[in-house]
């Protein structure tokens, strides 16, 4: 649960839109003003493709979530995941951090 609060606090501090994959639905309530929605939605794809950078926290860039990997992401992609094997697995990343996502 701390992970969810920490991710939301970061998004709020940056005033960054929140886009979630299938596994992230409900992490932040859909009513939150920063939530854009599912990564496959037109609005989310448009934002991702126009972004200067993306911070992906626990997001798995699966074939389903990324429209058969046709969604273009910016060159500045930072990925946080518990599993180091996921870092840069589907898209090249600028930086990656594996391990606990939430602050201790």
C-alpha positions as CSV (number, residue, x, y, z in Angstrom):
1,X,0.0,0.0,0.0
2,X,2.9,2.4,0.7
3,X,3.9,1.9,-3.0
4,X,0.6,3.3,-4.1
5,X,0.8,6.3,-1.9
6,X,4.4,7.0,-2.9
7,X,3.6,6.8,-6.6
8,X,0.6,9.0,-6.2
9,X,2.6,11.5,-4.1
10,X,5.2,11.7,-6.9
11,X,2.6,12.2,-9.6
12,X,0.9,14.9,-7.6
13,X,4.2,16.7,-6.9
14,X,5.1,16.6,-10.6
15,X,1.5,17.2,-11.7
16,X,2.1,14.3,-14.1
17,X,-0.7,12.4,-15.8
18,X,-1.2,8.8,-14.5
19,X,-1.6,6.1,-17.1
20,X,-2.1,2.5,-15.9
21,X,-1.8,-0.9,-17.5
22,X,-4.1,-3.9,-16.9
23,X,-2.4,-4.8,-13.7
24,X,-2.6,-1.2,-12.3
25,X,-6.3,-0.6,-12.5
26,X,-7.5,0.7,-9.2
27,X,-4.1,1.7,-7.8
28,X,-5.2,5.3,-8.0
29,X,-9.0,5.9,-8.0
30,X,-10.2,6.8,-11.6
31,X,-11.8,9.9,-10.1
32,X,-8.4,11.4,-9.3
33,X,-7.8,14.4,-11.5
34,X,-4.4,13.2,-12.7
35,X,-5.7,9.8,-13.9
36,X,-5.8,9.6,-17.7
37,X,-6.8,5.9,-17.8
38,X,-5.8,2.7,-19.5
39,X,-2.6,2.7,-21.6
40,X,-4.6,1.5,-24.7
41,X,-7.0,4.4,-24.6
42,X,-6.6,7.0,-27.4
43,X,-6.0,9.8,-24.8
44,X,-3.3,7.8,-23.1
45,X,-1.6,6.7,-26.3
46,X,-1.6,10.3,-27.5
47,X,0.0,11.6,-24.3
48,X,2.6,8.8,-24.3
49,X,3.6,9.6,-27.9
50,X,3.8,13.3,-27.2
51,X,5.6,13.1,-23.9
52,X,9.2,14.4,-23.3
53,X,9.7,11.6,-20.8
54,X,7.9,8.8,-18.9
55,X,8.5,7.5,-15.4
56,X,7.1,3.9,-15.3
57,X,6.6,2.6,-11.8
58,X,5.8,-1.1,-11.7
59,X,4.4,-0.9,-15.2
60,X,5.0,-3.9,-17.5
61,X,5.1,-2.9,-21.1
62,X,3.2,-6.0,-22.3
63,X,2.0,-6.7,-25.8
64,X,-1.6,-6.1,-24.7
65,X,-1.0,-2.9,-22.8
66,X,1.1,-1.4,-25.5
67,X,-1.1,-2.2,-28.6
68,X,1.3,-4.9,-29.9
69,X,4.2,-2.6,-29.0
70,X,3.1,-0.1,-31.6
71,X,2.8,2.7,-29.0
72,X,5.8,5.0,-29.3
73,X,7.5,6.1,-26.1
74,X,9.9,9.0,-25.7
75,X,13.6,8.4,-25.5
76,X,13.6,9.5,-21.9
77,X,12.1,6.5,-20.2
78,X,12.8,5.7,-16.6
79,X,11.5,2.3,-15.3
80,X,11.1,1.1,-11.7
81,X,10.3,-2.5,-11.1
82,X,10.8,-5.1,-8.4
83,X,12.1,-7.6,-11.0
84,X,15.4,-6.5,-12.6
85,X,14.6,-8.7,-15.6
86,X,11.8,-6.3,-16.5
87,X,14.0,-3.3,-16.9
88,X,14.3,-2.4,-20.6
89,X,12.8,-5.7,-21.6
90,X,10.3,-4.4,-24.1
91,X,11.4,-0.8,-24.7
92,X,14.8,0.8,-24.3
93,X,15.2,2.8,-21.1
94,X,17.3,5.7,-20.1
95,X,17.6,4.5,-16.5
96,X,16.2,1.6,-14.5
97,X,15.9,0.8,-10.9
98,X,15.1,-2.7,-9.5
99,X,14.0,-3.6,-6.0
100,X,11.6,-2.2,-3.5
101,X,9.5,0.6,-5.1
102,X,8.2,2.2,-1.9
103,X,10.4,4.2,0.5
104,X,11.4,2.2,3.6
